[in-house]
Amino acid sequence: MKIKILFFGISSDLVGLSNLDFEVDKALTVKKLKILLNKKYVHLKNLDVYAIAVNENYAIDDLVLKENDEVAIIPPVSGG
């Protein structure tokens, strides 16, 4: 199964990519994807928390991803 991952802000800097076609053997949840990404891109662990959006909608950890989903990694944003 192939999904597209988009990295924004500091997450892009940490992994060295702005987007990635990610191939997995089977359907997985958002939570399991986070675990896989943290193993493959160990610098992502430097982010205490980040949001995930799937197909432009914020996603919860137990959402099951499907073929060709677009997943965005959204780090915390601060400003004044």
N, CA, C and O atoms as a Maestro MAE file, in Angstrom:
{
 s_m_m2io_version
 :::
 2.0.0
}

f_m_ct {
 s_m_title
 :::
 protein
 m_atom[320] {
  # First column is atom index #
  i_m_mmod_type
  r_m_x_coord
  r_m_y_coord
  r_m_z_coord
  i_m_residue_number
  s_m_chain_name
  s_m_pdb_residue_name
  s_m_pdb_atom_name
  i_m_atomic_number
  :::
  1 25 0.844 -1.164 0.000 1 A "MET " " N  " 7
  2 3 0.000 0.000 0.000 1 A "MET " " CA " 6
  3 2 0.894 1.233 0.000 1 A "MET " " C  " 6
  4 15 1.879 1.297 0.735 1 A "MET " " O  " 8
  5 25 0.543 2.208 -0.828 2 A "LYS " " N  " 7
  6 3 1.332 3.434 -0.912 2 A "LYS " " CA " 6
  7 2 0.531 4.610 -0.380 2 A "LYS " " C  " 6
  8 15 -0.644 4.779 -0.706 2 A "LYS " " O  " 8
  9 25 1.192 5.430 0.454 3 A "ILE " " N  " 7
  10 3 0.608 6.676 0.920 3 A "ILE " " CA " 6
  11 2 1.615 7.789 0.678 3 A "ILE " " C  " 6
  12 15 2.818 7.541 0.594 3 A "ILE " " O  " 8
  13 25 1.125 9.001 0.569 4 A "LYS " " N  " 7
  14 3 2.005 10.156 0.394 4 A "LYS " " CA " 6
  15 2 2.069 10.899 1.718 4 A "LYS " " C  " 6
  16 15 1.040 11.182 2.331 4 A "LYS " " O  " 8
  17 25 3.278 11.213 2.154 5 A "ILE " " N  " 7
  18 3 3.468 11.926 3.406 5 A "ILE " " CA " 6
  19 2 4.056 13.295 3.104 5 A "ILE " " C  " 6
  20 15 5.036 13.417 2.369 5 A "ILE " " O  " 8
  21 25 3.444 14.320 3.681 6 A "LEU " " N  " 7
  22 3 3.905 15.692 3.548 6 A "LEU " " CA " 6
  23 2 4.433 16.156 4.903 6 A "LEU " " C  " 6
  24 15 3.763 15.987 5.921 6 A "LEU " " O  " 8
  25 25 5.618 16.732 4.919 7 A "PHE " " N  " 7
  26 3 6.215 17.236 6.152 7 A "PHE " " CA " 6
  27 2 6.185 18.756 6.123 7 A "PHE " " C  " 6
  28 15 6.554 19.364 5.118 7 A "PHE " " O  " 8
  29 25 5.751 19.370 7.211 8 A "PHE " " N  " 7
  30 3 5.674 20.824 7.303 8 A "PHE " " CA " 6
  31 2 6.551 21.345 8.435 8 A "PHE " " C  " 6
  32 15 6.808 20.649 9.417 8 A "PHE " " O  " 8
  33 25 7.004 22.583 8.275 9 A "GLY " " N  " 7
  34 3 7.764 23.258 9.321 9 A "GLY " " CA " 6
  35 2 8.995 22.490 9.751 9 A "GLY " " C  " 6
  36 15 9.745 21.974 8.923 9 A "GLY " " O  " 8
  37 25 9.193 22.421 11.053 10 A "ILE " " N  " 7
  38 3 10.377 21.775 11.618 10 A "ILE " " CA " 6
  39 2 10.430 20.288 11.284 10 A "ILE " " C  " 6
  40 15 11.519 19.716 11.228 10 A "ILE " " O  " 8
  41 25 9.283 19.648 11.062 11 A "SER " " N  " 7
  42 3 9.306 18.213 10.729 11 A "SER " " CA " 6
  43 2 10.033 17.990 9.406 11 A "SER " " C  " 6
  44 15 10.726 16.986 9.239 11 A "SER " " O  " 8
  45 25 9.879 18.917 8.471 12 A "SER " " N  " 7
  46 3 10.587 18.827 7.198 12 A "SER " " CA " 6
  47 2 12.097 18.944 7.407 12 A "SER " " C  " 6
  48 15 12.875 18.217 6.789 12 A "SER " " O  " 8
  49 25 12.500 19.862 8.280 13 A "ASP " " N  " 7
  50 3 13.921 20.017 8.592 13 A "ASP " " CA " 6
  51 2 14.490 18.768 9.259 13 A "ASP " " C  " 6
  52 15 15.614 18.360 8.967 13 A "ASP " " O  " 8
  53 25 13.713 18.162 10.152 14 A "LEU " " N  " 7
  54 3 14.197 17.003 10.903 14 A "LEU " " CA " 6
  55 2 14.402 15.763 10.037 14 A "LEU " " C  " 6
  56 15 15.322 14.980 10.275 14 A "LEU " " O  " 8
  57 25 13.543 15.585 9.033 15 A "VAL " " N  " 7
  58 3 13.679 14.397 8.179 15 A "VAL " " CA " 6
  59 2 14.427 14.700 6.885 15 A "VAL " " C  " 6
  60 15 14.843 13.780 6.182 15 A "VAL " " O  " 8
  61 25 14.602 15.981 6.564 16 A "GLY " " N  " 7
  62 3 15.327 16.354 5.356 16 A "GLY " " CA " 6
  63 2 14.514 16.209 4.085 16 A "GLY " " C  " 6
  64 15 15.075 16.135 2.992 16 A "GLY " " O  " 8
  65 25 13.194 16.168 4.218 17 A "LEU " " N  " 7
  66 3 12.299 16.010 3.070 17 A "LEU " " CA " 6
  67 2 11.062 16.880 3.259 17 A "LEU " " C  " 6
  68 15 10.675 17.182 4.388 17 A "LEU " " O  " 8
  69 25 10.449 17.277 2.157 18 A "SER " " N  " 7
  70 3 9.163 17.960 2.275 18 A "SER " " CA " 6
  71 2 8.004 17.013 1.963 18 A "SER " " C  " 6
  72 15 6.872 17.238 2.392 18 A "SER " " O  " 8
  73 25 8.300 15.949 1.210 19 A "ASN " " N  " 7
  74 3 7.278 14.935 0.949 19 A "ASN " " CA " 6
  75 2 7.946 13.600 0.666 19 A "ASN " " C  " 6
  76 15 9.143 13.528 0.387 19 A "ASN " " O  " 8
  77 25 7.149 12.555 0.745 20 A "LEU " " N  " 7
  78 3 7.675 11.207 0.640 20 A "LEU " " CA " 6
  79 2 6.560 10.266 0.211 20 A "LEU " " C  " 6
  80 15 5.460 10.313 0.760 20 A "LEU " " O  " 8
  81 25 6.840 9.410 -0.772 21 A "ASP " " N  " 7
  82 3 5.934 8.303 -1.077 21 A "ASP " " CA " 6
  83 2 6.347 7.153 -0.187 21 A "ASP " " C  " 6
  84 15 7.471 6.661 -0.284 21 A "ASP " " O  " 8
  85 25 5.444 6.718 0.684 22 A "PHE " " N  " 7
  86 3 5.750 5.729 1.717 22 A "PHE " " CA " 6
  87 2 5.013 4.442 1.406 22 A "PHE " " C  " 6
  88 15 3.796 4.446 1.221 22 A "PHE " " O  " 8
  89 25 5.737 3.354 1.349 23 A "GLU " " N  " 7
  90 3 5.175 2.050 1.004 23 A "GLU " " CA " 6
  91 2 5.111 1.178 2.265 23 A "GLU " " C  " 6
  92 15 6.100 1.032 2.983 23 A "GLU " " O  " 8
  93 25 3.935 0.604 2.518 24 A "VAL " " N  " 7
  94 3 3.765 -0.322 3.635 24 A "VAL " " CA " 6
  95 2 3.099 -1.596 3.127 24 A "VAL " " C  " 6
  96 15 2.403 -1.584 2.112 24 A "VAL " " O  " 8
  97 25 3.320 -2.679 3.838 25 A "ASP " " N  " 7
  98 3 2.802 -3.972 3.403 25 A "ASP " " CA " 6
  99 2 1.297 -4.142 3.604 25 A "ASP " " C  " 6
  100 15 0.638 -4.870 2.862 25 A "ASP " " O  " 8
  101 25 0.770 -3.463 4.610 26 A "LYS " " N  " 7
  102 3 -0.641 -3.663 4.937 26 A "LYS " " CA " 6
  103 2 -1.231 -2.369 5.475 26 A "LYS " " C  " 6
  104 15 -0.512 -1.414 5.765 26 A "LYS " " O  " 8
  105 25 -2.551 -2.356 5.601 27 A "ALA " " N  " 7
  106 3 -3.220 -1.192 6.175 27 A "ALA " " CA " 6
  107 2 -2.734 -0.990 7.608 27 A "ALA " " C  " 6
  108 15 -2.481 -1.952 8.334 27 A "ALA " " O  " 8
  109 25 -2.610 0.265 7.996 28 A "LEU " " N  " 7
  110 3 -2.188 0.554 9.351 28 A "LEU " " CA " 6
  111 2 -2.893 1.796 9.859 28 A "LEU " " C  " 6
  112 15 -3.453 2.575 9.088 28 A "LEU " " O  " 8
  113 25 -2.854 1.966 11.167 29 A "THR " " N  " 7
  114 3 -3.479 3.117 11.790 29 A "THR " " CA " 6
  115 2 -2.509 4.294 11.800 29 A "THR " " C  " 6
  116 15 -1.311 4.132 11.566 29 A "THR " " O  " 8
  117 25 -3.041 5.467 12.071 30 A "VAL " " N  " 7
  118 3 -2.210 6.659 12.205 30 A "VAL " " CA " 6
  119 2 -1.170 6.446 13.300 30 A "VAL " " C  " 6
  120 15 -0.010 6.826 13.138 30 A "VAL " " O  " 8
  121 25 -1.579 5.844 14.409 31 A "LYS " " N  " 7
  122 3 -0.646 5.603 15.519 31 A "LYS " " CA " 6
  123 2 0.517 4.714 15.079 31 A "LYS " " C  " 6
  124 15 1.669 4.998 15.407 31 A "LYS " " O  " 8
  125 25 0.228 3.647 14.342 32 A "LYS " " N  " 7
  126 3 1.290 2.752 13.870 32 A "LYS " " CA " 6
  127 2 2.188 3.447 12.856 32 A "LYS " " C  " 6
  128 15 3.391 3.189 12.814 32 A "LYS " " O  " 8
  129 25 1.611 4.333 12.033 33 A "LEU " " N  " 7
  130 3 2.424 5.101 11.099 33 A "LEU " " CA " 6
  131 2 3.401 5.992 11.863 33 A "LEU " " C  " 6
  132 15 4.569 6.092 11.489 33 A "LEU " " O  " 8
  133 25 2.931 6.640 12.930 34 A "LYS " " N  " 7
  134 3 3.816 7.475 13.752 34 A "LYS " " CA " 6
  135 2 4.988 6.659 14.288 34 A "LYS " " C  " 6
  136 15 6.128 7.124 14.285 34 A "LYS " " O  " 8
  137 25 4.707 5.458 14.741 35 A "ILE " " N  " 7
  138 3 5.762 4.585 15.276 35 A "ILE " " CA " 6
  139 2 6.773 4.254 14.183 35 A "ILE " " C  " 6
  140 15 7.982 4.326 14.407 35 A "ILE " " O  " 8
  141 25 6.277 3.890 12.999 36 A "LEU " " N  " 7
  142 3 7.174 3.583 11.881 36 A "LEU " " CA " 6
  143 2 8.030 4.789 11.485 36 A "LEU " " C  " 6
  144 15 9.228 4.655 11.240 36 A "LEU " " O  " 8
  145 25 7.407 5.959 11.426 37 A "LEU " " N  " 7
  146 3 8.155 7.161 11.050 37 A "LEU " " CA " 6
  147 2 9.206 7.520 12.096 37 A "LEU " " C  " 6
  148 15 10.311 7.941 11.754 37 A "LEU " " O  " 8
  149 25 8.858 7.351 13.372 38 A "ASN " " N  " 7
  150 3 9.829 7.647 14.428 38 A "ASN " " CA " 6
  151 2 11.015 6.688 14.397 38 A "ASN " " C  " 6
  152 15 12.126 7.067 14.766 38 A "ASN " " O  " 8
  153 25 10.789 5.451 13.960 39 A "LYS " " N  " 7
  154 3 11.894 4.495 13.829 39 A "LYS " " CA " 6
  155 2 12.761 4.823 12.616 39 A "LYS " " C  " 6
  156 15 13.988 4.765 12.687 39 A "LYS " " O  " 8
  157 25 12.117 5.167 11.507 40 A "LYS " " N  " 7
  158 3 12.860 5.440 10.277 40 A "LYS " " CA " 6
  159 2 13.550 6.801 10.312 40 A "LYS " " C  " 6
  160 15 14.666 6.946 9.814 40 A "LYS " " O  " 8
  161 25 12.893 7.790 10.895 41 A "TYR " " N  " 7
  162 3 13.430 9.150 10.978 41 A "TYR " " CA " 6
  163 2 13.548 9.518 12.457 41 A "TYR " " C  " 6
  164 15 12.679 10.188 13.015 41 A "TYR " " O  " 8
  165 25 14.629 9.072 13.071 42 A "VAL " " N  " 7
  166 3 14.784 9.173 14.529 42 A "VAL " " CA " 6
  167 2 14.738 10.617 15.032 42 A "VAL " " C  " 6
  168 15 14.404 10.847 16.195 42 A "VAL " " O  " 8
  169 25 15.062 11.585 14.188 43 A "HIS " " N  " 7
  170 3 15.031 12.979 14.628 43 A "HIS " " CA " 6
  171 2 13.601 13.481 14.864 43 A "HIS " " C  " 6
  172 15 13.405 14.491 15.540 43 A "HIS " " O  " 8
  173 25 12.609 12.786 14.316 44 A "LEU " " N  " 7
  174 3 11.223 13.165 14.592 44 A "LEU " " CA " 6
  175 2 10.901 13.051 16.071 44 A "LEU " " C  " 6
  176 15 9.998 13.725 16.567 44 A "LEU " " O  " 8
  177 25 11.636 12.201 16.777 45 A "LYS " " N  " 7
  178 3 11.409 12.049 18.214 45 A "LYS " " CA " 6
  179 2 11.701 13.348 18.959 45 A "LYS " " C  " 6
  180 15 11.279 13.513 20.103 45 A "LYS " " O  " 8
  181 25 12.422 14.273 18.316 46 A "ASN " " N  " 7
  182 3 12.699 15.568 18.943 46 A "ASN " " CA " 6
  183 2 11.435 16.421 19.073 46 A "ASN " " C  " 6
  184 15 11.396 17.364 19.864 46 A "ASN " " O  " 8
  185 25 10.419 16.090 18.306 47 A "LEU " " N  " 7
  186 3 9.128 16.766 18.455 47 A "LEU " " CA " 6
  187 2 8.333 16.026 19.518 47 A "LEU " " C  " 6
  188 15 8.046 14.839 19.363 47 A "LEU " " O  " 8
  189 25 7.980 16.705 20.580 48 A "ASP " " N  " 7
  190 3 7.203 16.051 21.635 48 A "ASP " " CA " 6
  191 2 5.843 15.604 21.129 48 A "ASP " " C  " 6
  192 15 5.330 14.549 21.503 48 A "ASP " " O  " 8
  193 25 5.276 16.433 20.271 49 A "VAL " " N  " 7
  194 3 3.947 16.136 19.754 49 A "VAL " " CA " 6
  195 2 3.820 16.777 18.374 49 A "VAL " " C  " 6
  196 15 4.392 17.833 18.106 49 A "VAL " " O  " 8
  197 25 3.069 16.123 17.520 50 A "TYR " " N  " 7
  198 3 2.732 16.716 16.233 50 A "TYR " " CA " 6
  199 2 1.378 16.170 15.801 50 A "TYR " " C  " 6
  200 15 0.989 15.058 16.158 50 A "TYR " " O  " 8
  201 25 0.681 16.975 15.032 51 A "ALA " " N  " 7
  202 3 -0.638 16.570 14.552 51 A "ALA " " CA " 6
  203 2 -0.486 15.844 13.222 51 A "ALA " " C  " 6
  204 15 0.484 16.034 12.489 51 A "ALA " " O  " 8
  205 25 -1.465 15.017 12.943 52 A "ILE " " N  " 7
  206 3 -1.539 14.298 11.667 52 A "ILE " " CA " 6
  207 2 -2.852 14.678 10.994 52 A "ILE " " C  " 6
  208 15 -3.916 14.665 11.615 52 A "ILE " " O  " 8
  209 25 -2.756 15.011 9.735 53 A "ALA " " N  " 7
  210 3 -3.957 15.220 8.925 53 A "ALA " " CA " 6
  211 2 -3.940 14.188 7.806 53 A "ALA " " C  " 6
  212 15 -2.898 13.930 7.204 53 A "ALA " " O  " 8
  213 25 -5.080 13.612 7.537 54 A "VAL " " N  " 7
  214 3 -5.217 12.652 6.446 54 A "VAL " " CA " 6
  215 2 -6.233 13.219 5.468 54 A "VAL " " C  " 6
  216 15 -7.382 13.491 5.816 54 A "VAL " " O  " 8
  217 25 -5.774 13.389 4.237 55 A "ASN " " N  " 7
  218 3 -6.627 13.963 3.188 55 A "ASN " " CA " 6
  219 2 -7.237 15.293 3.640 55 A "ASN " " C  " 6
  220 15 -8.426 15.552 3.454 55 A "ASN " " O  " 8
  221 25 -6.380 16.128 4.241 56 A "GLU " " N  " 7
  222 3 -6.695 17.496 4.650 56 A "GLU " " CA " 6
  223 2 -7.647 17.597 5.837 56 A "GLU " " C  " 6
  224 15 -8.230 18.657 6.067 56 A "GLU " " O  " 8
  225 25 -7.814 16.508 6.599 57 A "ASN " " N  " 7
  226 3 -8.625 16.536 7.813 57 A "ASN " " CA " 6
  227 2 -7.788 15.990 8.964 57 A "ASN " " C  " 6
  228 15 -7.114 14.970 8.822 57 A "ASN " " O  " 8
  229 25 -7.838 16.682 10.116 58 A "TYR " " N  " 7
  230 3 -7.099 16.176 11.269 58 A "TYR " " CA " 6
  231 2 -7.573 14.769 11.590 58 A "TYR " " C  " 6
  232 15 -8.763 14.465 11.505 58 A "TYR " " O  " 8
  233 25 -6.619 13.907 11.965 59 A "ALA " " N  " 7
  234 3 -6.921 12.491 12.166 59 A "ALA " " CA " 6
  235 2 -6.617 12.073 13.599 59 A "ALA " " C  " 6
  236 15 -5.709 12.603 14.238 59 A "ALA " " O  " 8
  237 25 -7.388 11.120 14.085 60 A "ILE " " N  " 7
  238 3 -7.135 10.516 15.389 60 A "ILE " " CA " 6
  239 2 -6.257 9.283 15.198 60 A "ILE " " C  " 6
  240 15 -6.155 8.740 14.098 60 A "ILE " " O  " 8
  241 25 -5.622 8.848 16.296 61 A "ASP " " N  " 7
  242 3 -4.643 7.763 16.225 61 A "ASP " " CA " 6
  243 2 -5.205 6.445 15.700 61 A "ASP " " C  " 6
  244 15 -4.463 5.672 15.094 61 A "ASP " " O  " 8
  245 25 -6.488 6.162 15.910 62 A "ASP " " N  " 7
  246 3 -7.007 4.860 15.483 62 A "ASP " " CA " 6
  247 2 -7.615 4.862 14.078 62 A "ASP " " C  " 6
  248 15 -8.199 3.863 13.657 62 A "ASP " " O  " 8
  249 25 -7.482 5.977 13.348 63 A "LEU " " N  " 7
  250 3 -7.938 6.014 11.957 63 A "LEU " " CA " 6
  251 2 -7.086 5.060 11.120 63 A "LEU " " C  " 6
  252 15 -5.858 5.092 11.199 63 A "LEU " " O  " 8
  253 25 -7.730 4.219 10.325 64 A "VAL " " N  " 7
  254 3 -7.021 3.281 9.459 64 A "VAL " " CA " 6
  255 2 -6.753 3.958 8.118 64 A "VAL " " C  " 6
  256 15 -7.666 4.457 7.460 64 A "VAL " " O  " 8
  257 25 -5.492 3.961 7.734 65 A "LEU " " N  " 7
  258 3 -5.090 4.577 6.467 65 A "LEU " " CA " 6
  259 2 -5.428 3.663 5.294 65 A "LEU " " C  " 6
  260 15 -5.461 2.439 5.424 65 A "LEU " " O  " 8
  261 25 -5.681 4.298 4.133 66 A "LYS " " N  " 7
  262 3 -6.028 3.551 2.924 66 A "LYS " " CA " 6
  263 2 -5.041 3.886 1.812 66 A "LYS " " C  " 6
  264 15 -4.322 4.883 1.882 66 A "LYS " " O  " 8
  265 25 -5.017 3.052 0.801 67 A "GLU " " N  " 7
  266 3 -4.184 3.267 -0.388 67 A "GLU " " CA " 6
  267 2 -4.366 4.687 -0.911 67 A "GLU " " C  " 6
  268 15 -5.488 5.181 -1.021 67 A "GLU " " O  " 8
  269 25 -3.253 5.337 -1.231 68 A "ASN " " N  " 7
  270 3 -3.208 6.682 -1.818 68 A "ASN " " CA " 6
  271 2 -3.661 7.801 -0.895 68 A "ASN " " C  " 6
  272 15 -3.912 8.912 -1.362 68 A "ASN " " O  " 8
  273 25 -3.773 7.535 0.415 69 A "ASP " " N  " 7
  274 3 -4.072 8.625 1.346 69 A "ASP " " CA " 6
  275 2 -2.912 9.609 1.355 69 A "ASP " " C  " 6
  276 15 -1.758 9.236 1.141 69 A "ASP " " O  " 8
  277 25 -3.238 10.872 1.607 70 A "GLU " " N  " 7
  278 3 -2.217 11.906 1.757 70 A "GLU " " CA " 6
  279 2 -2.168 12.289 3.235 70 A "GLU " " C  " 6
  280 15 -3.150 12.766 3.803 70 A "GLU " " O  " 8
  281 25 -1.013 12.071 3.839 71 A "VAL " " N  " 7
  282 3 -0.834 12.283 5.272 71 A "VAL " " CA " 6
  283 2 0.092 13.469 5.483 71 A "VAL " " C  " 6
  284 15 1.197 13.507 4.940 71 A "VAL " " O  " 8
  285 25 -0.360 14.438 6.274 72 A "ALA " " N  " 7
  286 3 0.457 15.604 6.583 72 A "ALA " " CA " 6
  287 2 0.938 15.528 8.027 72 A "ALA " " C  " 6
  288 15 0.160 15.253 8.941 72 A "ALA " " O  " 8
  289 25 2.233 15.775 8.219 73 A "ILE " " N  " 7
  290 3 2.824 15.846 9.553 73 A "ILE " " CA " 6
  291 2 2.896 17.332 9.904 73 A "ILE " " C  " 6
  292 15 3.607 18.097 9.253 73 A "ILE " " O  " 8
  293 25 2.155 17.729 10.935 74 A "ILE " " N  " 7
  294 3 2.028 19.139 11.275 74 A "ILE " " CA " 6
  295 2 2.582 19.374 12.686 74 A "ILE " " C  " 6
  296 15 1.970 18.972 13.676 74 A "ILE " " O  " 8
  297 25 3.739 20.024 12.767 75 A "PRO " " N  " 7
  298 3 4.323 20.294 14.078 75 A "PRO " " CA " 6
  299 2 3.589 21.433 14.780 75 A "PRO " " C  " 6
  300 15 2.828 22.167 14.150 75 A "PRO " " O  " 8
  301 25 3.820 21.580 16.088 76 A "PRO " " N  " 7
  302 3 3.206 22.699 16.802 76 A "PRO " " CA " 6
  303 2 3.671 24.029 16.208 76 A "PRO " " C  " 6
  304 15 4.797 24.154 15.724 76 A "PRO " " O  " 8
  305 25 2.790 25.001 16.256 77 A "VAL " " N  " 7
  306 3 3.096 26.331 15.728 77 A "VAL " " CA " 6
  307 2 2.941 27.333 16.861 77 A "VAL " " C  " 6
  308 15 1.970 27.289 17.616 77 A "VAL " " O  " 8
  309 25 3.895 28.224 16.970 78 A "SER " " N  " 7
  310 3 3.766 29.266 17.981 78 A "SER " " CA " 6
  311 2 3.906 30.623 17.310 78 A "SER " " C  " 6
  312 15 4.467 30.739 16.221 78 A "SER " " O  " 8
  313 25 3.410 31.597 17.947 79 A "GLY " " N  " 7
  314 3 3.502 32.932 17.377 79 A "GLY " " CA " 6
  315 2 3.005 33.949 18.371 79 A "GLY " " C  " 6
  316 15 2.604 33.619 19.487 79 A "GLY " " O  " 8
  317 25 3.037 35.161 17.954 80 A "GLY " " N  " 7
  318 3 2.614 36.191 18.905 80 A "GLY " " CA " 6
  319 2 1.807 37.253 18.252 80 A "GLY " " C  " 6
  320 15 1.373 38.195 18.915 80 A "GLY " " O  " 8
  :::
 }
 m_bond[319] {
  # First column is bond index #
  i_m_from
  i_m_to
  i_m_order
  :::
  1 1 2 1
  2 2 3 1
  3 3 4 2
  4 3 5 1
  5 5 6 1
  6 6 7 1
  7 7 8 2
  8 7 9 1
  9 9 10 1
  10 10 11 1
  11 11 12 2
  12 11 13 1
  13 13 14 1
  14 14 15 1
  15 15 16 2
  16 15 17 1
  17 17 18 1
  18 18 19 1
  19 19 20 2
  20 19 21 1
  21 21 22 1
  22 22 23 1
  23 23 24 2
  24 23 25 1
  25 25 26 1
  26 26 27 1
  27 27 28 2
  28 27 29 1
  29 29 30 1
  30 30 31 1
  31 31 32 2
  32 31 33 1
  33 33 34 1
  34 34 35 1
  35 35 36 2
  36 35 37 1
  37 37 38 1
  38 38 39 1
  39 39 40 2
  40 39 41 1
  41 41 42 1
  42 42 43 1
  43 43 44 2
  44 43 45 1
  45 45 46 1
  46 46 47 1
  47 47 48 2
  48 47 49 1
  49 49 50 1
  50 50 51 1
  51 51 52 2
  52 51 53 1
  53 53 54 1
  54 54 55 1
  55 55 56 2
  56 55 57 1
  57 57 58 1
  58 58 59 1
  59 59 60 2
  60 59 61 1
  61 61 62 1
  62 62 63 1
  63 63 64 2
  64 63 65 1
  65 65 66 1
  66 66 67 1
  67 67 68 2
  68 67 69 1
  69 69 70 1
  70 70 71 1
  71 71 72 2
  72 71 73 1
  73 73 74 1
  74 74 75 1
  75 75 76 2
  76 75 77 1
  77 77 78 1
  78 78 79 1
  79 79 80 2
  80 79 81 1
  81 81 82 1
  82 82 83 1
  83 83 84 2
  84 83 85 1
  85 85 86 1
  86 86 87 1
  87 87 88 2
  88 87 89 1
  89 89 90 1
  90 90 91 1
  91 91 92 2
  92 91 93 1
  93 93 94 1
  94 94 95 1
  95 95 96 2
  96 95 97 1
  97 97 98 1
  98 98 99 1
  99 99 100 2
  100 99 101 1
  101 101 102 1
  102 102 103 1
  103 103 104 2
  104 103 105 1
  105 105 106 1
  106 106 107 1
  107 107 108 2
  108 107 109 1
  109 109 110 1
  110 110 111 1
  111 111 112 2
  112 111 113 1
  113 113 114 1
  114 114 115 1
  115 115 116 2
  116 115 117 1
  117 117 118 1
  118 118 119 1
  119 119 120 2
  120 119 121 1
  121 121 122 1
  122 122 123 1
  123 123 124 2
  124 123 125 1
  125 125 126 1
  126 126 127 1
  127 127 128 2
  128 127 129 1
  129 129 130 1
  130 130 131 1
  131 131 132 2
  132 131 133 1
  133 133 134 1
  134 134 135 1
  135 135 136 2
  136 135 137 1
  137 137 138 1
  138 138 139 1
  139 139 140 2
  140 139 141 1
  141 141 142 1
  142 142 143 1
  143 143 144 2
  144 143 145 1
  145 145 146 1
  146 146 147 1
  147 147 148 2
  148 147 149 1
  149 149 150 1
  150 150 151 1
  151 151 152 2
  152 151 153 1
  153 153 154 1
  154 154 155 1
  155 155 156 2
  156 155 157 1
  157 157 158 1
  158 158 159 1
  159 159 160 2
  160 159 161 1
  161 161 162 1
  162 162 163 1
  163 163 164 2
  164 163 165 1
  165 165 166 1
  166 166 167 1
  167 167 168 2
  168 167 169 1
  169 169 170 1
  170 170 171 1
  171 171 172 2
  172 171 173 1
  173 173 174 1
  174 174 175 1
  175 175 176 2
  176 175 177 1
  177 177 178 1
  178 178 179 1
  179 179 180 2
  180 179 181 1
  181 181 182 1
  182 182 183 1
  183 183 184 2
  184 183 185 1
  185 185 186 1
  186 186 187 1
  187 187 188 2
  188 187 189 1
  189 189 190 1
  190 190 191 1
  191 191 192 2
  192 191 193 1
  193 193 194 1
  194 194 195 1
  195 195 196 2
  196 195 197 1
  197 197 198 1
  198 198 199 1
  199 199 200 2
  200 199 201 1
  201 201 202 1
  202 202 203 1
  203 203 204 2
  204 203 205 1
  205 205 206 1
  206 206 207 1
  207 207 208 2
  208 207 209 1
  209 209 210 1
  210 210 211 1
  211 211 212 2
  212 211 213 1
  213 213 214 1
  214 214 215 1
  215 215 216 2
  216 215 217 1
  217 217 218 1
  218 218 219 1
  219 219 220 2
  220 219 221 1
  221 221 222 1
  222 222 223 1
  223 223 224 2
  224 223 225 1
  225 225 226 1
  226 226 227 1
  227 227 228 2
  228 227 229 1
  229 229 230 1
  230 230 231 1
  231 231 232 2
  232 231 233 1
  233 233 234 1
  234 234 235 1
  235 235 236 2
  236 235 237 1
  237 237 238 1
  238 238 239 1
  239 239 240 2
  240 239 241 1
  241 241 242 1
  242 242 243 1
  243 243 244 2
  244 243 245 1
  245 245 246 1
  246 246 247 1
  247 247 248 2
  248 247 249 1
  249 249 250 1
  250 250 251 1
  251 251 252 2
  252 251 253 1
  253 253 254 1
  254 254 255 1
  255 255 256 2
  256 255 257 1
  257 257 258 1
  258 258 259 1
  259 259 260 2
  260 259 261 1
  261 261 262 1
  262 262 263 1
  263 263 264 2
  264 263 265 1
  265 265 266 1
  266 266 267 1
  267 267 268 2
  268 267 269 1
  269 269 270 1
  270 270 271 1
  271 271 272 2
  272 271 273 1
  273 273 274 1
  274 274 275 1
  275 275 276 2
  276 275 277 1
  277 277 278 1
  278 278 279 1
  279 279 280 2
  280 279 281 1
  281 281 282 1
  282 282 283 1
  283 283 284 2
  284 283 285 1
  285 285 286 1
  286 286 287 1
  287 287 288 2
  288 287 289 1
  289 289 290 1
  290 290 291 1
  291 291 292 2
  292 291 293 1
  293 293 294 1
  294 294 295 1
  295 295 296 2
  296 295 297 1
  297 297 298 1
  298 298 299 1
  299 299 300 2
  300 299 301 1
  301 301 302 1
  302 302 303 1
  303 303 304 2
  304 303 305 1
  305 305 306 1
  306 306 307 1
  307 307 308 2
  308 307 309 1
  309 309 310 1
  310 310 311 1
  311 311 312 2
  312 311 313 1
  313 313 314 1
  314 314 315 1
  315 315 316 2
  316 315 317 1
  317 317 318 1
  318 318 319 1
  319 319 320 2
  :::
 }
}
